[in-house]
Amino acid sequence: MGKAIGVVEFSSIGKGIESLDAMLKCADVSVVDSKMVCIGKYFVVITGEVAAVTDSLNAGKEIAGSFVIGAKVIPSVAEGVLEKINAVLVKDGIQSLVFLKQGTCRMVYTAQITSRSHRVLTC
């Protein structure tokens, strides 16, 4: 089978790091990205063969238990997806990448405030 990616979000930075350690020891996978995404949350993206990513994610989820917010294996990931995960959008001299993860009302409010003070490209 082809390359897969595994994505896990944790509600604890410590459990996220501990789980990442277990994931890397469990199977032949590589880390695409691993970082704190906001206060108290941790995010991991791994890649490898489908079976290895699945086994690795299961090992990480077992270690983290209730600290797993969400986890997903995407088999046969489309070409270019891995490169886009850490990509930075550059358009008309503006360079930034922002992900907003919040409720719809707050997201609309934040977008409105931000667009008043900055040049914003939404997609």
Jmol script that loads the backbone (N, CA, C; Angstrom):
load data "model"
ATOM      1  N   MET A   1       0.837  -1.192   0.000  1.00  0.00           N
ATOM      2  CA  MET A   1       0.000   0.000   0.000  1.00  0.00           C
ATOM      3  C   MET A   1       0.875   1.246   0.000  1.00  0.00           C
ATOM      4  N   GLY A   2       0.252   2.404  -0.294  1.00  0.00           N
ATOM      5  CA  GLY A   2       0.977   3.661  -0.391  1.00  0.00           C
ATOM      6  C   GLY A   2       1.175   4.342   0.941  1.00  0.00           C
ATOM      7  N   LYS A   3       1.714   5.546   0.855  1.00  0.00           N
ATOM      8  CA  LYS A   3       1.947   6.350   2.057  1.00  0.00           C
ATOM      9  C   LYS A   3       0.633   6.761   2.689  1.00  0.00           C
ATOM     10  N   ALA A   4       0.667   6.850   3.998  1.00  0.00           N
ATOM     11  CA  ALA A   4      -0.493   7.295   4.768  1.00  0.00           C
ATOM     12  C   ALA A   4      -0.031   8.381   5.717  1.00  0.00           C
ATOM     13  N   ILE A   5      -0.981   9.176   6.199  1.00  0.00           N
ATOM     14  CA  ILE A   5      -0.672  10.087   7.299  1.00  0.00           C
ATOM     15  C   ILE A   5      -1.604   9.769   8.453  1.00  0.00           C
ATOM     16  N   GLY A   6      -1.099   9.994   9.642  1.00  0.00           N
ATOM     17  CA  GLY A   6      -1.890   9.849  10.854  1.00  0.00           C
ATOM     18  C   GLY A   6      -1.860  11.166  11.588  1.00  0.00           C
ATOM     19  N   VAL A   7      -3.004  11.604  12.048  1.00  0.00           N
ATOM     20  CA  VAL A   7      -3.135  12.884  12.737  1.00  0.00           C
ATOM     21  C   VAL A   7      -3.774  12.636  14.096  1.00  0.00           C
ATOM     22  N   VAL A   8      -3.169  13.187  15.146  1.00  0.00           N
ATOM     23  CA  VAL A   8      -3.721  13.045  16.495  1.00  0.00           C
ATOM     24  C   VAL A   8      -3.654  14.391  17.197  1.00  0.00           C
ATOM     25  N   GLU A   9      -4.739  14.744  17.878  1.00  0.00           N
ATOM     26  CA  GLU A   9      -4.774  15.951  18.697  1.00  0.00           C
ATOM     27  C   GLU A   9      -5.001  15.526  20.141  1.00  0.00           C
ATOM     28  N   PHE A  10      -4.205  16.087  21.035  1.00  0.00           N
ATOM     29  CA  PHE A  10      -4.261  15.740  22.458  1.00  0.00           C
ATOM     30  C   PHE A  10      -4.658  16.957  23.284  1.00  0.00           C
ATOM     31  N   SER A  11      -5.314  16.713  24.401  1.00  0.00           N
ATOM     32  CA  SER A  11      -5.686  17.800  25.310  1.00  0.00           C
ATOM     33  C   SER A  11      -4.645  17.999  26.403  1.00  0.00           C
ATOM     34  N   SER A  12      -3.482  17.348  26.263  1.00  0.00           N
ATOM     35  CA  SER A  12      -2.389  17.486  27.216  1.00  0.00           C
ATOM     36  C   SER A  12      -1.071  17.464  26.449  1.00  0.00           C
ATOM     37  N   ILE A  13      -0.231  18.462  26.675  1.00  0.00           N
ATOM     38  CA  ILE A  13       1.063  18.511  26.002  1.00  0.00           C
ATOM     39  C   ILE A  13       1.928  17.335  26.450  1.00  0.00           C
ATOM     40  N   GLY A  14       1.965  17.074  27.739  1.00  0.00           N
ATOM     41  CA  GLY A  14       2.764  15.973  28.268  1.00  0.00           C
ATOM     42  C   GLY A  14       2.349  14.626  27.704  1.00  0.00           C
ATOM     43  N   LYS A  15       1.054  14.366  27.665  1.00  0.00           N
ATOM     44  CA  LYS A  15       0.551  13.098  27.103  1.00  0.00           C
ATOM     45  C   LYS A  15       0.812  13.026  25.602  1.00  0.00           C
ATOM     46  N   GLY A  16       0.746  14.168  24.938  1.00  0.00           N
ATOM     47  CA  GLY A  16       1.046  14.196  23.510  1.00  0.00           C
ATOM     48  C   GLY A  16       2.479  13.798  23.225  1.00  0.00           C
ATOM     49  N   ILE A  17       3.409  14.329  24.001  1.00  0.00           N
ATOM     50  CA  ILE A  17       4.829  14.001  23.839  1.00  0.00           C
ATOM     51  C   ILE A  17       5.088  12.549  24.216  1.00  0.00           C
ATOM     52  N   GLU A  18       4.502  12.102  25.301  1.00  0.00           N
ATOM     53  CA  GLU A  18       4.651  10.704  25.713  1.00  0.00           C
ATOM     54  C   GLU A  18       4.087   9.760  24.646  1.00  0.00           C
ATOM     55  N   SER A  19       2.953  10.101  24.095  1.00  0.00           N
ATOM     56  CA  SER A  19       2.336   9.287  23.049  1.00  0.00           C
ATOM     57  C   SER A  19       3.165   9.283  21.777  1.00  0.00           C
ATOM     58  N   LEU A  20       3.715  10.433  21.409  1.00  0.00           N
ATOM     59  CA  LEU A  20       4.575  10.508  20.229  1.00  0.00           C
ATOM     60  C   LEU A  20       5.775   9.581  20.386  1.00  0.00           C
ATOM     61  N   ASP A  21       6.357   9.559  21.570  1.00  0.00           N
ATOM     62  CA  ASP A  21       7.479   8.661  21.841  1.00  0.00           C
ATOM     63  C   ASP A  21       7.075   7.204  21.605  1.00  0.00           C
ATOM     64  N   ALA A  22       5.921   6.826  22.121  1.00  0.00           N
ATOM     65  CA  ALA A  22       5.426   5.451  21.936  1.00  0.00           C
ATOM     66  C   ALA A  22       5.128   5.169  20.471  1.00  0.00           C
ATOM     67  N   MET A  23       4.586   6.154  19.765  1.00  0.00           N
ATOM     68  CA  MET A  23       4.253   5.981  18.353  1.00  0.00           C
ATOM     69  C   MET A  23       5.501   5.714  17.519  1.00  0.00           C
ATOM     70  N   LEU A  24       6.572   6.458  17.801  1.00  0.00           N
ATOM     71  CA  LEU A  24       7.807   6.295  17.041  1.00  0.00           C
ATOM     72  C   LEU A  24       8.519   4.988  17.365  1.00  0.00           C
ATOM     73  N   LYS A  25       8.366   4.498  18.592  1.00  0.00           N
ATOM     74  CA  LYS A  25       8.990   3.229  18.992  1.00  0.00           C
ATOM     75  C   LYS A  25       8.205   2.022  18.483  1.00  0.00           C
ATOM     76  N   CYS A  26       6.936   2.217  18.186  1.00  0.00           N
ATOM     77  CA  CYS A  26       6.044   1.118  17.815  1.00  0.00           C
ATOM     78  C   CYS A  26       6.213   0.660  16.375  1.00  0.00           C
ATOM     79  N   ALA A  27       6.431   1.582  15.461  1.00  0.00           N
ATOM     80  CA  ALA A  27       6.432   1.228  14.043  1.00  0.00           C
ATOM     81  C   ALA A  27       7.351   2.170  13.267  1.00  0.00           C
ATOM     82  N   ASP A  28       7.632   1.810  12.046  1.00  0.00           N
ATOM     83  CA  ASP A  28       8.506   2.592  11.177  1.00  0.00           C
ATOM     84  C   ASP A  28       7.718   3.742  10.552  1.00  0.00           C
ATOM     85  N   VAL A  29       7.614   4.843  11.298  1.00  0.00           N
ATOM     86  CA  VAL A  29       6.922   6.040  10.842  1.00  0.00           C
ATOM     87  C   VAL A  29       7.842   7.243  11.015  1.00  0.00           C
ATOM     88  N   SER A  30       7.517   8.320  10.314  1.00  0.00           N
ATOM     89  CA  SER A  30       8.267   9.574  10.420  1.00  0.00           C
ATOM     90  C   SER A  30       7.337  10.678  10.876  1.00  0.00           C
ATOM     91  N   VAL A  31       7.891  11.633  11.601  1.00  0.00           N
ATOM     92  CA  VAL A  31       7.107  12.775  12.071  1.00  0.00           C
ATOM     93  C   VAL A  31       7.106  13.848  10.987  1.00  0.00           C
ATOM     94  N   VAL A  32       5.915  14.271  10.591  1.00  0.00           N
ATOM     95  CA  VAL A  32       5.757  15.377   9.658  1.00  0.00           C
ATOM     96  C   VAL A  32       5.683  16.676  10.446  1.00  0.00           C
ATOM     97  N   ASP A  33       4.932  16.650  11.551  1.00  0.00           N
ATOM     98  CA  ASP A  33       4.769  17.826  12.392  1.00  0.00           C
ATOM     99  C   ASP A  33       4.382  17.379  13.792  1.00  0.00           C
ATOM    100  N   SER A  34       4.848  18.109  14.767  1.00  0.00           N
ATOM    101  CA  SER A  34       4.548  17.809  16.163  1.00  0.00           C
ATOM    102  C   SER A  34       4.733  19.106  16.939  1.00  0.00           C
ATOM    103  N   LYS A  35       3.651  19.619  17.527  1.00  0.00           N
ATOM    104  CA  LYS A  35       3.774  20.904  18.215  1.00  0.00           C
ATOM    105  C   LYS A  35       2.572  21.197  19.099  1.00  0.00           C
ATOM    106  N   MET A  36       2.778  22.163  19.987  1.00  0.00           N
ATOM    107  CA  MET A  36       1.686  22.700  20.778  1.00  0.00           C
ATOM    108  C   MET A  36       0.881  23.601  19.845  1.00  0.00           C
ATOM    109  N   VAL A  37      -0.432  23.409  19.797  1.00  0.00           N
ATOM    110  CA  VAL A  37      -1.252  24.215  18.895  1.00  0.00           C
ATOM    111  C   VAL A  37      -1.989  25.335  19.609  1.00  0.00           C
ATOM    112  N   CYS A  38      -2.203  25.202  20.870  1.00  0.00           N
ATOM    113  CA  CYS A  38      -2.730  26.275  21.703  1.00  0.00           C
ATOM    114  C   CYS A  38      -2.467  25.850  23.145  1.00  0.00           C
ATOM    115  N   ILE A  39      -2.779  26.680  24.064  1.00  0.00           N
ATOM    116  CA  ILE A  39      -2.464  26.381  25.456  1.00  0.00           C
ATOM    117  C   ILE A  39      -3.080  25.052  25.871  1.00  0.00           C
ATOM    118  N   GLY A  40      -2.218  24.116  26.243  1.00  0.00           N
ATOM    119  CA  GLY A  40      -2.665  22.834  26.760  1.00  0.00           C
ATOM    120  C   GLY A  40      -2.985  21.774  25.720  1.00  0.00           C
ATOM    121  N   LYS A  41      -2.841  22.076  24.428  1.00  0.00           N
ATOM    122  CA  LYS A  41      -3.135  21.086  23.392  1.00  0.00           C
ATOM    123  C   LYS A  41      -1.875  20.776  22.588  1.00  0.00           C
ATOM    124  N   TYR A  42      -1.810  19.549  22.086  1.00  0.00           N
ATOM    125  CA  TYR A  42      -0.658  19.095  21.314  1.00  0.00           C
ATOM    126  C   TYR A  42      -1.157  18.378  20.072  1.00  0.00           C
ATOM    127  N   PHE A  43      -0.438  18.528  18.978  1.00  0.00           N
ATOM    128  CA  PHE A  43      -0.857  18.030  17.677  1.00  0.00           C
ATOM    129  C   PHE A  43       0.295  17.269  17.046  1.00  0.00           C
ATOM    130  N   VAL A  44       0.019  16.080  16.498  1.00  0.00           N
ATOM    131  CA  VAL A  44       1.046  15.242  15.874  1.00  0.00           C
ATOM    132  C   VAL A  44       0.554  14.782  14.504  1.00  0.00           C
ATOM    133  N   VAL A  45       1.448  14.843  13.517  1.00  0.00           N
ATOM    134  CA  VAL A  45       1.191  14.268  12.197  1.00  0.00           C
ATOM    135  C   VAL A  45       2.360  13.355  11.884  1.00  0.00           C
ATOM    136  N   ILE A  46       2.051  12.097  11.551  1.00  0.00           N
ATOM    137  CA  ILE A  46       3.083  11.122  11.191  1.00  0.00           C
ATOM    138  C   ILE A  46       2.788  10.578   9.796  1.00  0.00           C
ATOM    139  N   THR A  47       3.802   9.972   9.193  1.00  0.00           N
ATOM    140  CA  THR A  47       3.614   9.357   7.888  1.00  0.00           C
ATOM    141  C   THR A  47       4.374   8.042   7.807  1.00  0.00           C
ATOM    142  N   GLY A  48       3.938   7.189   6.909  1.00  0.00           N
ATOM    143  CA  GLY A  48       4.558   5.891   6.692  1.00  0.00           C
ATOM    144  C   GLY A  48       3.603   5.001   5.926  1.00  0.00           C
ATOM    145  N   GLU A  49       3.910   3.723   5.896  1.00  0.00           N
ATOM    146  CA  GLU A  49       2.999   2.773   5.265  1.00  0.00           C
ATOM    147  C   GLU A  49       1.719   2.702   6.093  1.00  0.00           C
ATOM    148  N   VAL A  50       0.612   2.359   5.464  1.00  0.00           N
ATOM    149  CA  VAL A  50      -0.699   2.379   6.120  1.00  0.00           C
ATOM    150  C   VAL A  50      -0.712   1.554   7.406  1.00  0.00           C
ATOM    151  N   ALA A  51      -0.209   0.329   7.344  1.00  0.00           N
ATOM    152  CA  ALA A  51      -0.219  -0.546   8.521  1.00  0.00           C
ATOM    153  C   ALA A  51       0.631   0.033   9.654  1.00  0.00           C
ATOM    154  N   ALA A  52       1.788   0.592   9.315  1.00  0.00           N
ATOM    155  CA  ALA A  52       2.673   1.171  10.330  1.00  0.00           C
ATOM    156  C   ALA A  52       2.032   2.386  10.986  1.00  0.00           C
ATOM    157  N   VAL A  53       1.406   3.248  10.176  1.00  0.00           N
ATOM    158  CA  VAL A  53       0.739   4.445  10.715  1.00  0.00           C
ATOM    159  C   VAL A  53      -0.425   4.034  11.606  1.00  0.00           C
ATOM    160  N   THR A  54      -1.196   3.049  11.176  1.00  0.00           N
ATOM    161  CA  THR A  54      -2.337   2.570  11.973  1.00  0.00           C
ATOM    162  C   THR A  54      -1.866   2.005  13.307  1.00  0.00           C
ATOM    163  N   ASP A  55      -0.842   1.147  13.285  1.00  0.00           N
ATOM    164  CA  ASP A  55      -0.302   0.576  14.527  1.00  0.00           C
ATOM    165  C   ASP A  55       0.249   1.663  15.439  1.00  0.00           C
ATOM    166  N   SER A  56       0.961   2.602  14.835  1.00  0.00           N
ATOM    167  CA  SER A  56       1.560   3.691  15.598  1.00  0.00           C
ATOM    168  C   SER A  56       0.496   4.563  16.262  1.00  0.00           C
ATOM    169  N   LEU A  57      -0.544   4.916  15.517  1.00  0.00           N
ATOM    170  CA  LEU A  57      -1.625   5.724  16.074  1.00  0.00           C
ATOM    171  C   LEU A  57      -2.332   4.996  17.216  1.00  0.00           C
ATOM    172  N   ASN A  58      -2.559   3.706  17.027  1.00  0.00           N
ATOM    173  CA  ASN A  58      -3.201   2.923  18.085  1.00  0.00           C
ATOM    174  C   ASN A  58      -2.357   2.900  19.352  1.00  0.00           C
ATOM    175  N   ALA A  59      -1.035   2.791  19.203  1.00  0.00           N
ATOM    176  CA  ALA A  59      -0.140   2.812  20.369  1.00  0.00           C
ATOM    177  C   ALA A  59      -0.206   4.161  21.076  1.00  0.00           C
ATOM    178  N   GLY A  60      -0.223   5.244  20.290  1.00  0.00           N
ATOM    179  CA  GLY A  60      -0.309   6.580  20.868  1.00  0.00           C
ATOM    180  C   GLY A  60      -1.623   6.817  21.588  1.00  0.00           C
ATOM    181  N   LYS A  61      -2.716   6.346  20.987  1.00  0.00           N
ATOM    182  CA  LYS A  61      -4.035   6.511  21.614  1.00  0.00           C
ATOM    183  C   LYS A  61      -4.134   5.705  22.904  1.00  0.00           C
ATOM    184  N   GLU A  62      -3.511   4.536  22.924  1.00  0.00           N
ATOM    185  CA  GLU A  62      -3.538   3.707  24.134  1.00  0.00           C
ATOM    186  C   GLU A  62      -2.818   4.399  25.293  1.00  0.00           C
ATOM    187  N   ILE A  63      -1.680   5.023  25.000  1.00  0.00           N
ATOM    188  CA  ILE A  63      -0.917   5.744  26.033  1.00  0.00           C
ATOM    189  C   ILE A  63      -1.701   6.956  26.536  1.00  0.00           C
ATOM    190  N   ALA A  64      -2.307   7.696  25.618  1.00  0.00           N
ATOM    191  CA  ALA A  64      -2.959   8.965  25.981  1.00  0.00           C
ATOM    192  C   ALA A  64      -4.346   8.784  26.578  1.00  0.00           C
ATOM    193  N   GLY A  65      -5.022   7.712  26.224  1.00  0.00           N
ATOM    194  CA  GLY A  65      -6.351   7.462  26.776  1.00  0.00           C
ATOM    195  C   GLY A  65      -7.320   8.604  26.538  1.00  0.00           C
ATOM    196  N   SER A  66      -7.897   9.111  27.601  1.00  0.00           N
ATOM    197  CA  SER A  66      -8.920  10.157  27.491  1.00  0.00           C
ATOM    198  C   SER A  66      -8.359  11.516  27.074  1.00  0.00           C
ATOM    199  N   PHE A  67      -7.039  11.633  26.952  1.00  0.00           N
ATOM    200  CA  PHE A  67      -6.431  12.890  26.518  1.00  0.00           C
ATOM    201  C   PHE A  67      -6.434  13.044  24.993  1.00  0.00           C
ATOM    202  N   VAL A  68      -6.902  12.010  24.268  1.00  0.00           N
ATOM    203  CA  VAL A  68      -7.012  12.101  22.808  1.00  0.00           C
ATOM    204  C   VAL A  68      -8.302  12.845  22.466  1.00  0.00           C
ATOM    205  N   ILE A  69      -8.162  13.945  21.761  1.00  0.00           N
ATOM    206  CA  ILE A  69      -9.326  14.704  21.306  1.00  0.00           C
ATOM    207  C   ILE A  69      -9.850  14.091  20.008  1.00  0.00           C
ATOM    208  N   GLY A  70      -8.941  13.749  19.134  1.00  0.00           N
ATOM    209  CA  GLY A  70      -9.317  13.149  17.865  1.00  0.00           C
ATOM    210  C   GLY A  70      -8.117  12.510  17.205  1.00  0.00           C
ATOM    211  N   ALA A  71      -8.349  11.470  16.410  1.00  0.00           N
ATOM    212  CA  ALA A  71      -7.276  10.783  15.695  1.00  0.00           C
ATOM    213  C   ALA A  71      -7.826  10.244  14.390  1.00  0.00           C
ATOM    214  N   LYS A  72      -6.997  10.290  13.354  1.00  0.00           N
ATOM    215  CA  LYS A  72      -7.446   9.834  12.042  1.00  0.00           C
ATOM    216  C   LYS A  72      -6.261   9.339  11.230  1.00  0.00           C
ATOM    217  N   VAL A  73      -6.443   8.200  10.566  1.00  0.00           N
ATOM    218  CA  VAL A  73      -5.482   7.702   9.593  1.00  0.00           C
ATOM    219  C   VAL A  73      -6.056   7.990   8.215  1.00  0.00           C
ATOM    220  N   ILE A  74      -5.247   8.601   7.369  1.00  0.00           N
ATOM    221  CA  ILE A  74      -5.660   8.862   5.993  1.00  0.00           C
ATOM    222  C   ILE A  74      -4.761   8.025   5.094  1.00  0.00           C
ATOM    223  N   PRO A  75      -5.280   6.897   4.581  1.00  0.00           N
ATOM    224  CA  PRO A  75      -4.466   6.023   3.721  1.00  0.00           C
ATOM    225  C   PRO A  75      -4.308   6.616   2.325  1.00  0.00           C
ATOM    226  N   SER A  76      -3.242   6.245   1.675  1.00  0.00           N
ATOM    227  CA  SER A  76      -2.980   6.681   0.291  1.00  0.00           C
ATOM    228  C   SER A  76      -3.209   8.177   0.123  1.00  0.00           C
ATOM    229  N   VAL A  77      -2.521   8.946   0.936  1.00  0.00           N
ATOM    230  CA  VAL A  77      -2.673  10.407   0.928  1.00  0.00           C
ATOM    231  C   VAL A  77      -2.307  10.964  -0.448  1.00  0.00           C
ATOM    232  N   ALA A  78      -3.063  11.944  -0.891  1.00  0.00           N
ATOM    233  CA  ALA A  78      -2.854  12.553  -2.207  1.00  0.00           C
ATOM    234  C   ALA A  78      -1.485  13.228  -2.286  1.00  0.00           C
ATOM    235  N   GLU A  79      -0.923  13.216  -3.475  1.00  0.00           N
ATOM    236  CA  GLU A  79       0.373  13.842  -3.697  1.00  0.00           C
ATOM    237  C   GLU A  79       0.304  15.327  -3.349  1.00  0.00           C
ATOM    238  N   GLY A  80       1.295  15.807  -2.634  1.00  0.00           N
ATOM    239  CA  GLY A  80       1.361  17.216  -2.275  1.00  0.00           C
ATOM    240  C   GLY A  80       0.801  17.561  -0.909  1.00  0.00           C
ATOM    241  N   VAL A  81       0.029  16.656  -0.309  1.00  0.00           N
ATOM    242  CA  VAL A  81      -0.583  16.955   0.988  1.00  0.00           C
ATOM    243  C   VAL A  81       0.479  17.130   2.067  1.00  0.00           C
ATOM    244  N   LEU A  82       1.472  16.237   2.111  1.00  0.00           N
ATOM    245  CA  LEU A  82       2.506  16.337   3.141  1.00  0.00           C
ATOM    246  C   LEU A  82       3.263  17.657   3.042  1.00  0.00           C
ATOM    247  N   GLU A  83       3.536  18.099   1.833  1.00  0.00           N
ATOM    248  CA  GLU A  83       4.244  19.366   1.643  1.00  0.00           C
ATOM    249  C   GLU A  83       3.391  20.551   2.079  1.00  0.00           C
ATOM    250  N   LYS A  84       2.082  20.443   1.958  1.00  0.00           N
ATOM    251  CA  LYS A  84       1.178  21.544   2.289  1.00  0.00           C
ATOM    252  C   LYS A  84       0.959  21.706   3.788  1.00  0.00           C
ATOM    253  N   ILE A  85       1.207  20.656   4.570  1.00  0.00           N
ATOM    254  CA  ILE A  85       0.939  20.726   6.009  1.00  0.00           C
ATOM    255  C   ILE A  85       1.725  21.850   6.661  1.00  0.00           C
ATOM    256  N   ASN A  86       2.982  22.006   6.301  1.00  0.00           N
ATOM    257  CA  ASN A  86       3.796  23.071   6.882  1.00  0.00           C
ATOM    258  C   ASN A  86       4.003  24.234   5.927  1.00  0.00           C
ATOM    259  N   ALA A  87       3.182  24.323   4.888  1.00  0.00           N
ATOM    260  CA  ALA A  87       3.335  25.378   3.894  1.00  0.00           C
ATOM    261  C   ALA A  87       2.936  26.731   4.460  1.00  0.00           C
ATOM    262  N   VAL A  88       3.480  27.747   3.884  1.00  0.00           N
ATOM    263  CA  VAL A  88       3.122  29.119   4.236  1.00  0.00           C
ATOM    264  C   VAL A  88       2.553  29.762   2.984  1.00  0.00           C
ATOM    265  N   LEU A  89       1.408  30.379   3.125  1.00  0.00           N
ATOM    266  CA  LEU A  89       0.752  31.042   2.003  1.00  0.00           C
ATOM    267  C   LEU A  89       1.425  32.391   1.752  1.00  0.00           C
ATOM    268  N   VAL A  90       1.865  32.609   0.517  1.00  0.00           N
ATOM    269  CA  VAL A  90       2.438  33.895   0.144  1.00  0.00           C
ATOM    270  C   VAL A  90       1.616  34.424  -1.031  1.00  0.00           C
ATOM    271  N   LYS A  91       0.970  35.555  -0.825  1.00  0.00           N
ATOM    272  CA  LYS A  91       0.163  36.160  -1.878  1.00  0.00           C
ATOM    273  C   LYS A  91       0.269  37.670  -1.758  1.00  0.00           C
ATOM    274  N   ASP A  92       0.633  38.297  -2.847  1.00  0.00           N
ATOM    275  CA  ASP A  92       0.753  39.751  -2.892  1.00  0.00           C
ATOM    276  C   ASP A  92       1.632  40.296  -1.770  1.00  0.00           C
ATOM    277  N   GLY A  93       2.742  39.615  -1.501  1.00  0.00           N
ATOM    278  CA  GLY A  93       3.680  40.089  -0.493  1.00  0.00           C
ATOM    279  C   GLY A  93       3.283  39.806   0.945  1.00  0.00           C
ATOM    280  N   ILE A  94       2.158  39.148   1.155  1.00  0.00           N
ATOM    281  CA  ILE A  94       1.712  38.812   2.512  1.00  0.00           C
ATOM    282  C   ILE A  94       2.112  37.370   2.782  1.00  0.00           C
ATOM    283  N   GLN A  95       2.751  37.138   3.912  1.00  0.00           N
ATOM    284  CA  GLN A  95       3.198  35.788   4.238  1.00  0.00           C
ATOM    285  C   GLN A  95       2.687  35.410   5.619  1.00  0.00           C
ATOM    286  N   SER A  96       1.743  34.472   5.658  1.00  0.00           N
ATOM    287  CA  SER A  96       1.256  33.994   6.944  1.00  0.00           C
ATOM    288  C   SER A  96       0.370  32.786   6.726  1.00  0.00           C
ATOM    289  N   LEU A  97       0.191  32.041   7.779  1.00  0.00           N
ATOM    290  CA  LEU A  97      -0.699  30.893   7.760  1.00  0.00           C
ATOM    291  C   LEU A  97      -1.386  30.848   9.114  1.00  0.00           C
ATOM    292  N   VAL A  98      -2.702  30.907   9.113  1.00  0.00           N
ATOM    293  CA  VAL A  98      -3.459  30.924  10.365  1.00  0.00           C
ATOM    294  C   VAL A  98      -4.573  29.899  10.274  1.00  0.00           C
ATOM    295  N   PHE A  99      -4.709  29.098  11.311  1.00  0.00           N
ATOM    296  CA  PHE A  99      -5.831  28.182  11.427  1.00  0.00           C
ATOM    297  C   PHE A  99      -6.662  28.645  12.607  1.00  0.00           C
ATOM    298  N   LEU A 100      -7.943  28.860  12.392  1.00  0.00           N
ATOM    299  CA  LEU A 100      -8.834  29.221  13.481  1.00  0.00           C
ATOM    300  C   LEU A 100      -9.694  28.016  13.802  1.00  0.00           C
ATOM    301  N   LYS A 101      -9.620  27.555  15.033  1.00  0.00           N
ATOM    302  CA  LYS A 101     -10.450  26.436  15.449  1.00  0.00           C
ATOM    303  C   LYS A 101     -11.272  26.923  16.629  1.00  0.00           C
ATOM    304  N   GLN A 102     -12.490  27.293  16.341  1.00  0.00           N
ATOM    305  CA  GLN A 102     -13.373  27.804  17.379  1.00  0.00           C
ATOM    306  C   GLN A 102     -14.802  27.718  16.891  1.00  0.00           C
ATOM    307  N   GLY A 103     -15.729  28.075  17.740  1.00  0.00           N
ATOM    308  CA  GLY A 103     -17.130  28.038  17.349  1.00  0.00           C
ATOM    309  C   GLY A 103     -17.413  29.013  16.209  1.00  0.00           C
ATOM    310  N   THR A 104     -18.466  28.744  15.457  1.00  0.00           N
ATOM    311  CA  THR A 104     -18.780  29.540  14.274  1.00  0.00           C
ATOM    312  C   THR A 104     -18.963  31.016  14.597  1.00  0.00           C
ATOM    313  N   CYS A 105     -19.702  31.316  15.648  1.00  0.00           N
ATOM    314  CA  CYS A 105     -19.934  32.728  15.999  1.00  0.00           C
ATOM    315  C   CYS A 105     -18.632  33.436  16.321  1.00  0.00           C
ATOM    316  N   ARG A 106     -17.792  32.824  17.128  1.00  0.00           N
ATOM    317  CA  ARG A 106     -16.525  33.442  17.500  1.00  0.00           C
ATOM    318  C   ARG A 106     -15.606  33.557  16.285  1.00  0.00           C
ATOM    319  N   MET A 107     -15.639  32.559  15.385  1.00  0.00           N
ATOM    320  CA  MET A 107     -14.796  32.599  14.202  1.00  0.00           C
ATOM    321  C   MET A 107     -15.209  33.760  13.296  1.00  0.00           C
ATOM    322  N   VAL A 108     -16.496  33.951  13.107  1.00  0.00           N
ATOM    323  CA  VAL A 108     -16.973  35.060  12.284  1.00  0.00           C
ATOM    324  C   VAL A 108     -16.565  36.385  12.922  1.00  0.00           C
ATOM    325  N   TYR A 109     -16.719  36.504  14.227  1.00  0.00           N
ATOM    326  CA  TYR A 109     -16.327  37.714  14.946  1.00  0.00           C
ATOM    327  C   TYR A 109     -14.828  37.966  14.792  1.00  0.00           C
ATOM    328  N   THR A 110     -14.016  36.939  14.982  1.00  0.00           N
ATOM    329  CA  THR A 110     -12.560  37.077  14.864  1.00  0.00           C
ATOM    330  C   THR A 110     -12.176  37.476  13.446  1.00  0.00           C
ATOM    331  N   ALA A 111     -12.797  36.850  12.440  1.00  0.00           N
ATOM    332  CA  ALA A 111     -12.501  37.193  11.057  1.00  0.00           C
ATOM    333  C   ALA A 111     -12.857  38.641  10.762  1.00  0.00           C
ATOM    334  N   GLN A 112     -13.956  39.092  11.320  1.00  0.00           N
ATOM    335  CA  GLN A 112     -14.389  40.474  11.110  1.00  0.00           C
ATOM    336  C   GLN A 112     -13.381  41.446  11.721  1.00  0.00           C
ATOM    337  N   ILE A 113     -12.973  41.212  12.954  1.00  0.00           N
ATOM    338  CA  ILE A 113     -12.006  42.082  13.635  1.00  0.00           C
ATOM    339  C   ILE A 113     -10.675  42.065  12.900  1.00  0.00           C
ATOM    340  N   THR A 114     -10.218  40.874  12.529  1.00  0.00           N
ATOM    341  CA  THR A 114      -8.931  40.734  11.860  1.00  0.00           C
ATOM    342  C   THR A 114      -8.931  41.418  10.501  1.00  0.00           C
ATOM    343  N   SER A 115     -10.007  41.280   9.765  1.00  0.00           N
ATOM    344  CA  SER A 115     -10.050  41.870   8.428  1.00  0.00           C
ATOM    345  C   SER A 115     -10.058  43.394   8.471  1.00  0.00           C
ATOM    346  N   ARG A 116     -10.463  43.961   9.569  1.00  0.00           N
ATOM    347  CA  ARG A 116     -10.449  45.418   9.702  1.00  0.00           C
ATOM    348  C   ARG A 116      -9.035  45.949   9.918  1.00  0.00           C
ATOM    349  N   SER A 117      -8.194  45.149  10.555  1.00  0.00           N
ATOM    350  CA  SER A 117      -6.869  45.646  10.894  1.00  0.00           C
ATOM    351  C   SER A 117      -5.745  45.047  10.049  1.00  0.00           C
ATOM    352  N   HIS A 118      -6.031  44.011   9.265  1.00  0.00           N
ATOM    353  CA  HIS A 118      -5.015  43.347   8.450  1.00  0.00           C
ATOM    354  C   HIS A 118      -5.593  42.973   7.085  1.00  0.00           C
ATOM    355  N   ARG A 119      -4.719  42.837   6.112  1.00  0.00           N
ATOM    356  CA  ARG A 119      -5.157  42.310   4.825  1.00  0.00           C
ATOM    357  C   ARG A 119      -5.285  40.799   4.984  1.00  0.00           C
ATOM    358  N   VAL A 120      -6.462  40.270   4.777  1.00  0.00           N
ATOM    359  CA  VAL A 120      -6.732  38.858   5.037  1.00  0.00           C
ATOM    360  C   VAL A 120      -7.249  38.182   3.779  1.00  0.00           C
ATOM    361  N   LEU A 121      -6.674  37.028   3.481  1.00  0.00           N
ATOM    362  CA  LEU A 121      -7.153  36.175   2.402  1.00  0.00           C
ATOM    363  C   LEU A 121      -7.763  34.956   3.056  1.00  0.00           C
ATOM    364  N   THR A 122      -9.040  34.725   2.845  1.00  0.00           N
ATOM    365  CA  THR A 122      -9.693  33.580   3.441  1.00  0.00           C
ATOM    366  C   THR A 122      -9.919  32.505   2.407  1.00  0.00           C
ATOM    367  N   CYS A 123      -9.928  31.267   2.869  1.00  0.00           N
ATOM    368  CA  CYS A 123     -10.212  30.156   1.963  1.00  0.00           C
ATOM    369  C   CYS A 123     -10.895  29.064   2.742  1.00  0.00           C
TER     370      CYS A 123
END
end "model"
wireframe off; spacefill off
backbone 0.3
color backbone group
